[in-house]
């Protein structure tokens, strides 16, 4: 059975989000994969050494900056490297990552101004995963991901 790398905030069960909140995915497709034991959960920020909760951070070009002006690129890079290591180690078929995150966003991210403005882009972990050849979906693309899984497992 092929494994799927997922953002830990979507997996649920442990608070990892920057704001201490929860975003556990409840879509039946996701829950089925969870029940099957397919999901490998990672929070790149936590694996990179950042606490929960933590100051909001956004990508600004090649850097990741916190809302307090602290450069947290090193921690985000470490987390991205760990996500990639886990994906390779578990030979995942694809990834489902939390949209808009500076680590896990796959289509859009916040623009770095901390004004709630989103722009097309990807988080640092997603960038690492895609550069290594992994397919990445956002949590709103679960039907498309399920079709992809079905095709690959035929």
PyMOL commands that set and color helices and strands:
alter all, ss='L'
color gray80, all
select helices_A, chain A and resi 8-11+28-36+44-47+73-89+124-131+139-152
alter helices_A, ss='H'
color red, helices_A
select strands_A, chain A and resi 4-7+39-42+57-60+63-66+94-97+108-110+118-120+136-138
alter strands_A, ss='S'
color yellow, strands_A
deselect
rebuild
show_as cartoon
